[in-house]
Amino acid sequence: MSQAGLTSISGGGGGGVVNSVTGTNGVTASTVAGAVTVSGVNATTSTVGVASFNPTDFTVSGAGEVSSTGGGGGGFTSINIQTFTTSGTYTPTTGMLYCIVEVVGGGGGGGGAASTSATQSSAASGGAGGGYCRKAFTAASIGVSQTVTIGAGGTGGAAGNNPGVIGGNTTFGALLTANGGSAGLGSAAVSVSNVTASSVNGGSASGGDINITGGPSVYGATVIVTAGSNSYPIAGGGGNSFYGQGGADASNAPGNSAVGYGSGGGGASCGISNGTGLAGANGAAGIVIVTEFI
């Protein structure tokens, strides 16, 4: 064993009596009828010595076996998770010692694509992912409760050259904030190969031990091979978040849906001769996860 470990435990021949427990730093414990006493503690708290010995942390079986009860008052015995996908109030579970809180902002909506003629196409960009932050808190830091606000996913842009809507901010009281992802840009109809809608940036985050900006979206672009017969518009996909995947790229189709929490919706794109235009997809709402140690 290590320097501060026990080197021997001698039994008393049954009946639940242990004669002695001896350690390498001069620690000697003996029991008589189940009462544990300790003498000769030679310890240092800065290295590996025994700093304290609590008899209630141990039990002695009828065969003279010593077992730890896991006591001492400083550890946790269970883990509980509270998850918020809608706004509400976090109230700690009774006995919570500390917790880890994770917060994700809402994803931005993807842009819409304009209607096209026989020589045109259009391709919007996706919405960006929401920010993420994480922090550990003691029960005292949390207090009685904390207000939870979940950022909504941004609405996708309507059919036509219309941007999406920025994702909503998710907050955990005044302690943590994860901002929503930017909205995807709409696309006008074009007759040449070009980038038709730029990518947009993810939401920031603050207050955490870890703060991560959400993933950017993908830009929209068109490739016109033969005017009036062939075009390949590719709308940008949505940005990823810590707990979600952005909507995939789309070709001559509406925006693809965001997956998970806080990811951006995909943009829409139209090939030649699309008389109505197409809409972008909505971003995904944020989330708050509280892991409690009790």
C-alpha positions in Angstrom: 0.0 0.0 0.0 1.0 3.7 -0.1 2.9 5.4 2.7 -0.2 6.4 4.6 -2.1 3.1 3.9 -2.9 0.4 6.4 -0.3 -2.3 6.6 -2.2 -4.9 8.8 -5.5 -5.7 10.3 -5.6 -8.5 12.9 -8.8 -10.2 14.0 -9.8 -11.4 17.4 -11.1 -14.8 16.3 -14.7 -13.9 15.4 -17.4 -12.2 17.4 -16.9 -8.9 15.5 -13.8 -7.9 17.5 -10.7 -6.5 15.7 -7.7 -6.4 17.9 -5.7 -3.8 16.0 -5.3 -1.8 12.8 -1.8 -0.6 12.1 -0.6 2.0 9.5 2.9 2.9 8.3 2.8 6.4 9.9 2.4 5.1 13.4 -1.4 4.9 13.3 -2.8 2.2 15.6 -6.4 1.5 16.1 -7.9 -1.2 18.3 -11.5 -2.3 19.0 -13.1 -3.8 22.1 -16.7 -4.9 21.6 -17.0 -2.8 18.5 -15.6 0.5 20.0 -12.8 1.9 17.8 -10.0 4.0 19.3 -7.0 5.5 17.6 -3.6 6.4 19.0 -0.3 7.6 17.6 -1.5 9.5 14.6 1.6 10.9 12.8 0.2 12.7 9.8 0.7 15.5 7.4 -2.1 17.1 5.3 0.4 18.3 2.7 1.6 14.8 1.6 -0.1 11.5 1.9 -0.4 11.1 5.7 -3.7 10.3 7.5 -5.2 13.7 8.5 -8.1 12.3 10.5 -9.9 9.1 11.5 -13.6 8.9 12.1 -14.9 5.6 13.7 -18.3 6.1 12.2 -16.8 5.7 8.7 -16.2 2.0 9.3 -18.2 -1.1 10.3 -17.0 -4.4 11.6 -18.7 -7.6 10.4 -19.3 -10.7 12.5 -16.2 -12.3 10.8 -14.0 -9.4 11.9 -14.0 -7.7 8.5 -13.6 -3.9 8.4 -15.5 -2.0 5.7 -15.9 1.7 4.9 -19.4 3.2 5.1 -18.4 6.0 2.7 -19.2 8.6 5.4 -17.3 11.6 6.4 -19.9 14.2 5.4 -18.0 15.6 2.4 -19.0 13.3 -0.5 -22.1 12.8 -2.6 -24.2 9.6 -2.7 -26.3 10.2 -5.8 -26.6 12.1 -9.1 -29.8 13.7 -10.4 -30.3 15.5 -13.7 -32.9 18.3 -14.3 -33.4 19.2 -18.0 -35.2 22.3 -19.3 -36.4 22.6 -22.8 -38.9 25.3 -22.0 -38.6 28.3 -19.7 -39.2 27.7 -16.0 -37.6 27.8 -12.5 -34.7 25.6 -11.3 -35.2 24.5 -7.7 -32.3 22.4 -6.3 -33.2 18.9 -5.2 -33.1 18.5 -1.4 -29.6 17.7 -0.2 -27.9 19.0 -3.4 -24.2 19.8 -2.6 -23.1 21.2 -5.9 -24.1 21.1 -9.5 -22.9 21.5 -13.1 -25.0 23.7 -15.3 -24.9 23.6 -19.1 -26.7 26.2 -21.2 -27.2 26.3 -25.0 -28.7 29.2 -27.0 -31.3 28.8 -29.8 -30.2 28.2 -33.4 -30.8 30.8 -36.1 -33.4 30.2 -38.9 -32.2 29.5 -42.5 -32.8 32.0 -45.3 -35.4 31.8 -48.0 -34.8 31.6 -51.7 -36.3 33.8 -54.4 -38.4 32.5 -57.3 -36.4 32.1 -60.6 -36.9 32.3 -64.3 -35.6 29.9 -67.0 -32.1 31.4 -66.7 -31.8 31.9 -63.0 -31.3 30.1 -59.7 -31.1 31.1 -56.0 -29.5 29.7 -52.8 -29.7 31.1 -49.3 -27.4 30.5 -46.3 -28.3 28.6 -43.2 -28.8 29.9 -39.7 -25.9 29.6 -37.2 -25.7 27.6 -34.0 -26.3 28.9 -30.5 -23.5 29.4 -28.0 -22.7 27.0 -25.1 -21.4 27.5 -21.6 -20.8 25.3 -18.6 -20.0 26.0 -15.0 -19.9 24.2 -11.6 -21.8 25.8 -8.7 -22.1 25.1 -5.0 -25.5 25.0 -3.4 -24.8 28.3 -1.7 -24.1 29.9 -5.1 -27.4 28.7 -6.5 -29.5 29.7 -3.6 -33.2 28.9 -3.3 -33.8 28.9 -7.1 -32.8 30.3 -10.4 -35.0 31.5 -13.3 -34.4 29.5 -16.6 -35.1 31.1 -19.9 -34.8 28.9 -23.0 -34.0 30.7 -26.3 -36.3 29.8 -29.1 -35.1 28.6 -32.4 -35.2 31.3 -35.1 -37.9 31.0 -37.7 -36.8 30.2 -41.2 -37.1 32.9 -43.9 -40.3 32.8 -45.9 -40.3 31.8 -49.5 -38.5 34.5 -51.5 -35.4 36.6 -50.8 -36.0 36.7 -47.0 -33.6 36.2 -44.1 -34.4 33.9 -41.2 -34.8 35.1 -37.6 -31.9 35.1 -35.1 -32.0 32.4 -32.3 -33.1 33.4 -28.8 -30.8 33.8 -25.9 -30.8 31.1 -23.1 -30.1 32.2 -19.6 -29.7 30.6 -16.2 -30.6 33.4 -13.8 -27.9 36.1 -14.0 -25.2 33.4 -13.8 -24.9 32.1 -17.4 -25.9 33.3 -20.8 -25.7 31.5 -24.2 -26.7 33.8 -27.1 -28.7 32.6 -30.1 -27.1 32.0 -33.5 -27.3 34.5 -36.3 -30.1 34.3 -38.9 -29.4 32.9 -42.4 -29.5 35.3 -45.3 -32.0 35.2 -48.1 -31.0 34.8 -51.7 -32.1 36.8 -54.8 -32.3 35.1 -58.2 -29.1 35.3 -60.2 -28.1 34.3 -63.8 -24.5 33.6 -63.2 -22.5 31.2 -61.0 -21.9 33.0 -57.7 -22.0 33.0 -53.9 -25.5 34.2 -53.4 -25.7 34.4 -49.6 -22.8 34.6 -47.1 -22.4 32.4 -44.1 -23.2 33.8 -40.6 -21.6 33.5 -37.2 -22.7 31.5 -34.2 -23.9 32.9 -30.9 -21.4 33.7 -28.1 -21.6 32.6 -24.4 -20.6 34.1 -21.1 -20.3 33.3 -17.4 -19.1 29.7 -17.7 -15.9 27.9 -16.8 -16.2 27.0 -20.5 -17.7 29.3 -23.1 -18.0 28.1 -26.7 -19.3 30.1 -29.7 -21.9 28.2 -31.8 -20.9 26.9 -35.2 -21.2 29.2 -38.2 -23.5 28.4 -41.1 -22.6 27.5 -44.7 -23.0 30.0 -47.5 -25.3 29.5 -50.4 -24.0 29.3 -54.0 -25.2 28.6 -57.5 -23.5 27.0 -60.4 -25.2 27.6 -63.8 -23.8 25.3 -66.4 -26.1 26.1 -69.3 -28.5 29.0 -69.0 -32.1 27.8 -69.5 -31.3 24.2 -69.0 -28.9 23.3 -66.2 -28.3 25.0 -62.8 -27.0 23.6 -59.5 -28.0 25.8 -56.6 -26.8 24.7 -53.2 -28.2 26.4 -50.1 -26.0 26.6 -47.1 -26.5 24.2 -44.2 -27.2 25.4 -40.6 -24.4 25.7 -38.0 -23.9 23.1 -35.3 -24.2 23.6 -31.6 -22.7 21.7 -28.7 -25.9 19.6 -28.5 -27.2 19.8 -32.1 -26.5 19.4 -35.8 -27.5 22.1 -38.2 -29.9 21.4 -41.1 -28.1 19.9 -44.1 -27.4 21.7 -47.4 -30.3 21.7 -49.9 -30.3 21.7 -53.6 -33.5 23.0 -55.3 -35.4 22.4 -52.1 -36.7 24.1 -48.9 -34.3 24.4 -46.0 -33.6 21.2 -44.0 -34.5 21.0 -40.3 -32.1 21.5 -37.5 -31.5 18.4 -35.3 -31.1 18.4 -31.5 -30.8 21.6 -29.4 -29.4 25.0 -30.5 -28.5 24.2 -34.1 -29.3 26.3 -37.1 -31.9 25.7 -39.7 -30.8 25.1 -43.3 -31.3 27.6 -46.1 -33.5 27.1 -49.2 -32.5 27.0 -52.9 -34.3 27.2 -56.2 -33.3 25.8 -59.6 -34.4 27.3 -62.9 -38.0 28.2 -63.5 -39.2 28.1 -59.9 -42.1 30.5 -59.9 -42.8 30.6 -56.1 -39.5 30.5 -54.2 -38.8 28.3 -51.2 -38.6 28.8 -47.4 -35.7 28.3 -45.1 -35.9 25.9 -42.1 -36.4 26.9 -38.4 -33.5 26.7 -36.0 -33.7 24.4 -32.9 -34.5 25.8 -29.5 -31.9 25.9 -26.7 -31.6 23.8 -23.6 -30.4 23.9 -20.0 -29.1 20.8 -18.2 -28.4 20.8 -14.5 -26.5 17.8 -13.2 -26.9 17.7 -9.4 -24.6 15.9 -6.9 -26.5 15.0 -3.8 
